Amino acid sequence: MNFVRDLCGETIKNLQKERLFKDFLRPDIEKGEVFPAIRNNEISFYYRGGGLFNFKGNVFSTNIKYAGVPKNSVTEDDLKRISTFVNFCEWYKNIKEQCYRYNRRKEVDYVAKLYQKSAYVEQAENIILLDIEAGWRSLDKKKKTDYVDAVLYDKDKGLLQMVEVKRYSNSELRSIDAEGRPKVVGQIKRYEEAIEKAYAKEICEAYYNYQKIVNAIFDRAVFAPKEPKLNPMVNLLIVDVNDAVKNTQTFTACVENIKAKLPGHEVCWDKKIELTELFSRPPCLT
């Protein structure tokens, strides 16, 4: 299988014992600051769009950039004397700051605004952010893996919705591909083709398992697990759109051109985002 969401019972128990999880990550998850993403027998913890920590093989790890790189400029001799933060709990705040420093203003940083819409926060809403950076083996031979930025979930109806996120400054919103459409449209169509031809069943099975794993990790009924269905359409969220931009003819033309090439899709831009706006409801794949 190419799309797997799994975490064995032993790994879950070991994670629950870790002080880094109990005293630092879990409280931040429940505040909507950190987002946990289950993969194939590992779990990644994201902060402001960056991979803050990873738990695999019963060991926590982080990116070396976050665990010892100074904030100011350094000389070559300075680099020889740099040591890493060896105690993740003691240096937790510093590692978070470094993680944000390397990811701010990127598209993943804007996705991080949706962490507040996860299932883990107090009084979570019905439509929630279920997963981020969901990847599968690309059907395009020129690419190894495709990643969609966000996966939303309607808990009542058991419906999955995938969303691609692009900053307005990203040229793929305006650049035209060989088929005469904005490049982002070709990207979304590639994702939809892969879902329909190869991965719909795997994705639904993986996220059914995902719900049960989350309940086990947090030792409470975060979900009432049900076998989900998947919307075959991938919707688009355009971020970093300020008031000055959204009132221009250039912005309007950009959005209308994309909508014309993606009939039936939702194309939204960041304001006070409600997930229902990103959640279209055509017939779903089983």
C-alpha positions in Angstrom: 0.0 0.0 0.0 1.2 3.5 -0.8 -1.0 5.5 1.6 -0.8 4.2 5.2 -1.7 5.7 8.6 -0.7 3.3 11.3 0.9 3.3 14.7 1.4 0.1 16.7 0.2 -0.3 20.3 3.7 -0.5 21.7 4.7 2.8 20.0 1.6 4.5 21.4 2.3 3.3 24.9 6.0 4.4 24.7 4.9 7.8 23.3 2.5 8.3 26.2 5.3 7.7 28.7 7.6 10.3 27.2 7.9 13.6 29.2 8.3 15.6 26.0 4.8 14.4 24.9 3.1 14.5 28.3 4.3 17.9 29.5 5.1 19.8 26.4 3.6 18.5 23.1 0.2 17.4 24.3 -0.7 20.7 26.0 0.4 22.6 22.9 -1.7 20.2 20.7 -4.7 20.8 22.8 -4.2 24.6 22.6 -4.0 24.3 18.8 -0.3 25.4 18.6 1.2 22.0 17.6 -0.4 19.5 15.2 0.3 15.7 15.3 0.3 13.8 12.0 0.4 10.0 12.0 2.3 8.3 9.3 3.5 4.7 8.8 4.4 3.7 12.3 5.7 7.1 13.2 4.2 10.4 14.2 5.3 13.9 13.3 4.6 17.0 15.3 4.3 20.3 13.4 4.6 23.8 14.7 3.9 26.8 12.5 4.2 24.6 9.5 7.6 23.1 10.3 8.4 19.5 11.5 9.1 20.3 15.2 9.6 16.7 16.3 9.3 13.2 15.0 8.7 10.0 17.1 9.9 6.8 15.4 11.4 3.6 16.8 10.5 4.9 20.2 12.9 7.9 19.8 12.2 11.6 19.4 14.2 13.5 16.8 14.2 17.1 15.5 15.9 18.9 12.6 19.4 20.0 13.3 18.5 23.5 12.1 16.2 23.8 15.1 18.5 22.3 17.7 21.6 24.4 17.8 21.7 27.0 15.0 22.2 30.5 16.5 19.9 33.4 15.6 22.7 35.8 14.6 25.4 35.5 11.9 28.5 33.5 12.7 32.0 32.9 11.4 33.5 29.6 10.4 35.3 29.4 13.7 32.0 30.0 15.6 30.5 27.1 13.8 33.2 24.8 15.2 32.0 25.6 18.7 28.3 25.2 18.2 26.7 22.4 20.2 23.1 21.1 19.9 20.3 21.3 22.4 20.7 17.8 23.9 17.7 17.9 26.2 14.5 18.4 24.2 12.4 19.2 27.2 14.8 21.8 28.6 15.2 23.5 25.2 11.6 23.0 24.0 10.8 26.7 23.7 14.1 27.4 21.9 13.5 24.6 19.4 10.0 26.0 18.7 11.4 29.4 18.1 13.9 28.1 15.6 11.3 26.0 13.9 9.1 29.1 13.4 12.1 31.1 12.2 12.8 28.7 9.3 9.2 28.4 8.2 7.6 31.8 8.7 5.9 33.3 5.7 6.0 30.0 3.8 2.7 28.4 2.7 3.0 25.8 5.5 3.0 28.7 8.0 -0.4 29.7 6.7 -1.7 26.1 6.9 -0.7 26.3 10.6 -3.5 28.7 11.2 -5.8 25.8 10.7 -4.3 23.9 13.7 -6.9 25.8 15.8 -9.5 23.8 13.8 -8.1 20.4 14.8 -10.1 17.7 16.7 -7.8 18.1 19.7 -8.7 21.6 20.9 -11.4 22.2 23.5 -14.8 22.5 22.0 -13.6 21.3 18.6 -16.0 22.0 15.7 -17.7 19.3 13.6 -15.6 20.0 10.5 -11.9 19.8 11.5 -8.4 19.7 10.2 -7.5 16.0 10.1 -4.1 15.8 8.5 -1.5 18.0 6.7 1.1 17.3 4.0 -0.7 14.1 3.0 1.5 12.4 0.4 1.3 9.5 -2.0 3.5 8.1 -4.8 2.9 10.3 -7.9 1.5 8.8 -11.1 3.6 11.4 -12.9 6.9 9.6 -13.8 8.7 13.0 -13.5 7.7 13.2 -9.8 8.4 10.9 -6.9 5.7 12.0 -4.4 2.7 14.3 -4.5 1.6 16.2 -1.3 -1.7 17.9 -0.6 -1.5 20.5 2.1 -4.5 19.8 4.2 -7.1 17.1 4.7 -10.4 18.2 6.3 -13.0 15.9 7.9 -16.7 16.3 8.6 -17.1 14.1 11.7 -20.9 13.9 11.5 -21.1 12.9 7.8 -17.8 11.0 7.7 -16.6 13.0 4.6 -13.0 13.8 3.7 -12.0 16.9 1.8 -8.5 17.7 0.5 -7.3 21.2 0.1 -4.3 22.7 -1.7 -2.9 25.9 -0.3 -1.0 28.6 -2.3 0.3 32.0 -1.3 -1.0 34.7 -3.7 2.6 35.5 -4.6 3.1 31.9 -5.9 3.5 32.2 -9.7 1.7 28.9 -10.2 -1.6 30.8 -9.7 -0.9 32.8 -12.8 1.7 30.9 -14.9 0.1 29.0 -17.8 1.0 25.3 -18.5 1.1 23.6 -21.9 -2.7 23.0 -21.8 -3.4 26.7 -21.4 -4.4 26.7 -17.8 -2.9 28.0 -14.6 -0.2 25.6 -13.3 -2.1 25.2 -10.0 -5.0 23.8 -12.0 -2.8 21.1 -13.6 -1.4 20.3 -10.1 -4.9 19.8 -8.7 -6.0 17.7 -11.7 -3.0 15.5 -11.2 -4.0 14.9 -7.5 -7.6 14.2 -8.5 -6.5 11.7 -11.1 -4.3 9.9 -8.6 -7.1 9.7 -6.1 -9.6 8.4 -8.6 -7.4 5.9 -10.4 -5.3 4.6 -7.5 -5.7 5.9 -3.9 -9.3 6.6 -3.0 -9.9 3.2 -1.2 -6.5 3.3 0.5 -7.0 6.9 1.7 -10.4 6.1 3.2 -9.1 2.9 4.9 -6.1 4.8 6.3 -8.2 7.6 7.8 -10.6 5.1 9.4 -7.6 3.6 11.1 -6.3 7.2 11.9 -9.3 8.0 14.0 -8.9 4.9 16.2 -5.2 5.6 16.7 -5.8 9.1 17.8 -8.3 7.9 20.4 -5.7 5.5 21.7 -2.9 8.2 21.9 -5.1 10.7 23.7 -6.9 8.1 25.8 -10.3 9.7 25.1 -13.0 9.6 22.4 -11.6 12.3 20.1 -13.5 10.6 17.3 -16.5 8.3 17.1 -14.7 6.2 14.3 -16.6 5.7 11.1 -15.5 4.6 7.7 -15.1 7.8 5.7 -15.9 8.7 2.2 -13.7 11.0 0.1 -14.6 14.0 -2.1 -12.8 13.4 -5.4 -12.4 17.1 -5.9 -9.4 18.9 -4.4 -10.2 22.5 -3.4 -7.9 25.5 -3.3 -7.2 28.0 -0.6 -5.2 31.2 -1.6 -3.4 32.8 1.4 -1.5 36.0 2.1 -4.2 38.1 0.5 -4.5 41.5 2.0 -7.3 44.1 1.6 -5.3 46.1 -0.9 -4.8 43.0 -3.1 -8.2 41.5 -3.0 -9.9 44.6 -4.3 -7.8 44.8 -7.5 -8.8 43.7 -10.9 -5.6 41.6 -11.1 -6.6 39.5 -8.1 -10.2 39.1 -9.4 -9.0 38.0 -12.8 -6.6 35.5 -11.3 -9.3 33.9 -9.2 -11.9 33.9 -11.9 -9.5 32.2 -14.4 -8.8 29.4 -11.9 -12.5 29.0 -11.1 -13.2 28.7 -14.8 -10.8 25.9 -15.2 -12.0 24.1 -12.0 -15.8 24.0 -12.3 -17.6 22.7 -9.2 -14.5 23.3 -7.0 -14.3 25.7 -4.1 -11.6 28.4 -4.5 -11.3 30.5 -1.4 -8.8 33.1 0.0 -7.8 33.8 3.5 -10.0 36.0 5.6 -11.5 34.6 8.7 -11.6 31.1 7.2 -14.5 28.8 8.0 -13.8 25.3 7.0 -17.3 24.9 5.6 -16.2 27.2 2.8 -13.5 24.8 1.8 -15.8 21.8 2.0 -17.7 21.1 -1.2 -20.1 18.2 -1.4 -20.3 16.5 -4.8 -20.8 12.7 -5.0 -18.0 10.9 -3.0 -15.9 8.0 -3.9 -16.2 5.0 -1.6 
